[in-house]
Amino acid sequence: MELIIEEPGKIHQTDALIIGAGPVGLFAVFELGLLDIKCHLVDILDFPGGQCSELYPEKPIYDIPALPIVSGQELTDNLMKQIKPFNPIFHLGQMASELKWDSKNNLWVLKTDEETTIKARVIIIAAGGGSFVPKKPPLNDREKYEELGGIQYAVRKIKNFENKRIVISGGGDSALDWAVNLAPISENLTLVHRREDFRAAPDTVSKMYKLKDDGLIDLIIGQIKELKGKDKLEEISVSPVGGVKTQSVKCDVLLPFFGLTMKLGPIANFGINFENNLIPVDTERFETSEKSIFAIGDINFYPGKLKLILSGFHEAALMSQAAHEYIYPDKKIRFQYTTSSSSLQKKLGV
């Protein structure tokens, strides 16, 4: 699907504005589109897909119905194909910064940090846990090496790491998963962790030790102390636990996996009730404390909530039915199935 991306700084009006272009936000476009509701989406990332595309585009997902295995990027690509008939408008690389109600015109007015204004009858918050910010190591010249590509916080394309000298720092699932996946294609891979206990899944830890025994992973129990290199990252100094001498490791790319910090940002100031950084909703409409503002996906909370993509898809379907009441107050919904409804199939172009 060719993205329809609007340049920042303009004024727009639409039926529904979705904050967050992750899988749940994208599927909401589909459910709303079936009900003739037009959508704009705002996302702080420069591309759709949210956490799936940002954090694990090539990592397999196993719990999407009818897809025994799918990568984060494949899931995003398929959702983009699915919503193509509805021509959603994307405002990417922009943060939703201010939201006000225009009582005269019965519209919400949202402004972004790039001076874009979007007016809509309903707002759907599908922002996951907010903006994901990696926890960064306190190392010398870190920003310099980030700009040079020597320090990266996500693996977007495995191919870019072929024949590289890689150092991974961390002991959780992300660190061990990527150590296991990147070791076979790297020139050499070193895993650095400050202690011998790992927080990753036991099976992944076992795989890592097997690769270590096979000579594909070098494991150092210690901490990174210094980065070296003039025009690019060339070497890392590691201080082993209990060791006296600092160890030097040749390195093209450092991947620190110390976890993520989730920041709600300006959404927390939209006048919506929050509990523990989550938005309480009802399970019939997924509406927030503010009428015509809905919350779906990981950002919301209700008794029995499961933070699963498939749960967010279910929430998007019910939310769309409720949103229809605000967009078309005088029009009753006639429930239809895509398998048998010619009108729905016409909208989908099938």
QUIDALIN-V141964 format. One record per residue. N is the residue number from 1. RES is the residue in one small letter. SS is DSSP state (~ for helix, > for strand, _ for the rest). OMEGA is omega in whole degrees, 0 to 359 (* if undefined). NEAR is the number of other C-alpha atoms within 10 Angstrom. Layout:
BEGIN
N;RES;SS;OMEGA;NEAR, N;RES;SS;OMEGA;NEAR
END
This chain:
BEGIN
1;m;_;176;13, 2;e;_;182;8, 3;l;_;170;13, 4;i;_;185;12, 5;i;>;179;14, 6;e;_;174;14, 7;e;_;180;11, 8;p;_;174;16, 9;g;_;181;13, 10;k;_;178;11, 11;i;>;182;13, 12;h;>;172;14, 13;q;>;182;17, 14;t;>;178;16, 15;d;>;185;21, 16;a;>;176;28, 17;l;>;181;27, 18;i;>;176;25, 19;i;>;183;24, 20;g;_;182;28, 21;a;_;173;30, 22;g;>;182;26, 23;p;~;182;28, 24;v;~;177;29, 25;g;~;179;30, 26;l;~;180;25, 27;f;~;176;22, 28;a;~;176;28, 29;v;~;181;30, 30;f;~;182;26, 31;e;~;178;20, 32;l;~;180;24, 33;g;~;177;21, 34;l;~;180;21, 35;l;_;177;19, 36;d;_;178;16, 37;i;_;182;19, 38;k;_;188;21, 39;c;>;163;25, 40;h;>;177;26, 41;l;>;175;24, 42;v;>;177;27, 43;d;>;181;26, 44;i;_;178;22, 45;l;_;180;21, 46;d;_;183;13, 47;f;_;176;17, 48;p;_;177;29, 49;g;>;176;27, 50;g;~;183;29, 51;q;~;181;20, 52;c;~;182;20, 53;s;~;184;25, 54;e;~;190;20, 55;l;~;182;19, 56;y;_;181;20, 57;p;_;182;24, 58;e;_;178;17, 59;k;_;183;22, 60;p;>;174;15, 61;i;>;188;17, 62;y;_;188;12, 63;d;_;172;13, 64;i;>;183;13, 65;p;_;176;8, 66;a;_;176;7, 67;l;>;183;10, 68;p;_;177;10, 69;i;_;178;15, 70;v;>;177;17, 71;s;>;179;17, 72;g;~;181;22, 73;q;~;177;22, 74;e;~;178;19, 75;l;~;178;21, 76;t;~;181;24, 77;d;~;180;16, 78;n;~;177;13, 79;l;~;178;22, 80;m;~;176;22, 81;k;~;183;12, 82;q;~;183;16, 83;i;~;182;21, 84;k;~;182;17, 85;p;~;186;16, 86;f;~;173;18, 87;n;_;178;16, 88;p;_;179;20, 89;i;>;182;17, 90;f;>;172;22, 91;h;>;188;27, 92;l;>;182;20, 93;g;_;181;16, 94;q;_;179;19, 95;m;_;174;23, 96;a;>;190;24, 97;s;>;184;18, 98;e;>;180;15, 99;l;>;180;20, 100;k;>;179;13, 101;w;>;175;14, 102;d;>;185;13, 103;s;_;180;8, 104;k;_;183;6, 105;n;_;181;9, 106;n;_;181;13, 107;l;>;168;20, 108;w;>;178;21, 109;v;>;180;21, 110;l;>;175;24, 111;k;>;178;19, 112;t;>;179;22, 113;d;_;177;16, 114;e;_;176;16, 115;e;_;172;16, 116;t;_;178;21, 117;t;>;179;19, 118;i;>;179;24, 119;k;>;183;25, 120;a;>;180;24, 121;r;>;178;21, 122;v;>;177;24, 123;i;>;175;27, 124;i;>;179;26, 125;i;>;179;28, 126;a;_;190;30, 127;a;_;181;27, 128;g;_;176;27, 129;g;_;185;17, 130;g;_;179;22, 131;s;>;181;20, 132;f;>;180;19, 133;v;>;180;12, 134;p;>;173;17, 135;k;_;188;14, 136;k;_;182;15, 137;p;_;179;13, 138;p;_;184;10, 139;l;_;179;11, 140;n;_;175;12, 141;d;_;183;12, 142;r;~;183;16, 143;e;~;178;13, 144;k;~;182;15, 145;y;~;173;21, 146;e;~;180;16, 147;e;~;180;11, 148;l;_;180;14, 149;g;_;180;14, 150;g;_;174;22, 151;i;>;178;21, 152;q;>;185;17, 153;y;_;177;19, 154;a;_;177;17, 155;v;_;182;20, 156;r;_;178;17, 157;k;_;182;11, 158;i;~;183;15, 159;k;~;181;11, 160;n;~;183;10, 161;f;~;180;18, 162;e;_;177;16, 163;n;_;177;16, 164;k;_;171;17, 165;r;>;190;20, 166;i;>;170;26, 167;v;>;176;26, 168;i;>;179;22, 169;s;>;180;25, 170;g;_;182;22, 171;g;_;180;24, 172;g;_;184;19, 173;d;~;183;18, 174;s;~;181;24, 175;a;~;183;23, 176;l;~;179;25, 177;d;~;183;18, 178;w;~;174;21, 179;a;~;180;27, 180;v;~;184;22, 181;n;~;185;14, 182;l;~;183;24, 183;a;~;183;26, 184;p;_;184;15, 185;i;_;183;15, 186;s;_;171;20, 187;e;_;167;14, 188;n;>;182;20, 189;l;>;178;28, 190;t;>;176;22, 191;l;>;180;24, 192;v;>;177;23, 193;h;>;189;22, 194;r;_;178;17, 195;r;_;184;14, 196;e;_;178;12, 197;d;_;180;11, 198;f;_;182;17, 199;r;_;183;14, 200;a;_;177;17, 201;a;_;183;12, 202;p;~;181;11, 203;d;~;180;8, 204;t;~;177;18, 205;v;~;179;21, 206;s;~;178;14, 207;k;~;179;16, 208;m;~;180;24, 209;y;~;177;16, 210;k;~;178;14, 211;l;~;176;17, 212;k;~;180;18, 213;d;~;180;11, 214;d;_;178;10, 215;g;_;181;12, 216;l;_;177;22, 217;i;>;169;24, 218;d;>;181;18, 219;l;>;176;17, 220;i;>;174;20, 221;i;>;184;17, 222;g;>;183;21, 223;q;>;176;18, 224;i;>;184;23, 225;k;>;187;16, 226;e;>;175;16, 227;l;>;182;21, 228;k;>;179;17, 229;g;_;184;14, 230;k;_;182;8, 231;d;_;177;10, 232;k;_;176;18, 233;l;_;183;21, 234;e;_;188;17, 235;e;>;178;19, 236;i;>;176;22, 237;s;>;182;17, 238;v;>;177;20, 239;s;>;181;21, 240;p;>;177;20, 241;v;_;179;15, 242;g;_;181;8, 243;g;_;179;10, 244;v;_;186;8, 245;k;_;176;9, 246;t;_;182;16, 247;q;>;178;15, 248;s;>;181;15, 249;v;>;175;18, 250;k;>;188;17, 251;c;_;172;23, 252;d;_;183;20, 253;v;>;173;25, 254;l;>;177;24, 255;l;>;177;21, 256;p;>;177;22, 257;f;_;181;23, 258;f;_;180;17, 259;g;_;183;18, 260;l;>;172;14, 261;t;>;179;13, 262;m;>;180;15, 263;k;>;179;14, 264;l;_;181;17, 265;g;~;186;12, 266;p;~;179;15, 267;i;~;180;18, 268;a;~;182;16, 269;n;~;182;13, 270;f;_;179;14, 271;g;_;180;11, 272;i;_;176;14, 273;n;_;176;15, 274;f;_;171;17, 275;e;>;181;9, 276;n;_;178;7, 277;n;_;176;16, 278;l;>;183;19, 279;i;>;177;23, 280;p;>;178;22, 281;v;_;172;20, 282;d;_;184;15, 283;t;_;175;15, 284;e;_;186;11, 285;r;_;185;19, 286;f;_;178;27, 287;e;>;180;24, 288;t;_;177;22, 289;s;_;177;16, 290;e;_;179;12, 291;k;_;178;11, 292;s;_;168;20, 293;i;>;183;21, 294;f;>;177;28, 295;a;>;181;30, 296;i;_;180;30, 297;g;~;188;29, 298;d;~;182;22, 299;i;~;186;20, 300;n;>;178;28, 301;f;>;172;24, 302;y;_;181;13, 303;p;_;180;9, 304;g;_;182;7, 305;k;_;173;13, 306;l;_;181;13, 307;k;_;179;14, 308;l;_;178;13, 309;i;~;182;16, 310;l;~;175;16, 311;s;~;178;15, 312;g;~;178;25, 313;f;~;177;20, 314;h;~;180;16, 315;e;~;180;22, 316;a;~;181;28, 317;a;~;181;19, 318;l;~;178;18, 319;m;~;184;24, 320;s;~;178;24, 321;q;~;180;17, 322;a;~;180;16, 323;a;~;180;26, 324;h;~;181;21, 325;e;~;180;14, 326;y;~;182;17, 327;i;~;181;19, 328;y;_;185;14, 329;p;_;182;9, 330;d;_;184;9, 331;k;_;180;10, 332;k;_;179;9, 333;i;_;172;11, 334;r;_;185;6, 335;f;_;182;8, 336;q;_;175;12, 337;y;_;179;10, 338;t;_;181;13, 339;t;_;187;8, 340;s;_;184;9, 341;s;_;179;11, 342;s;~;180;13, 343;s;~;177;13, 344;l;~;180;18, 345;q;~;177;14, 346;k;~;177;11, 347;k;~;181;15, 348;l;~;179;17, 349;g;_;180;9, 350;v;_;*;7
END
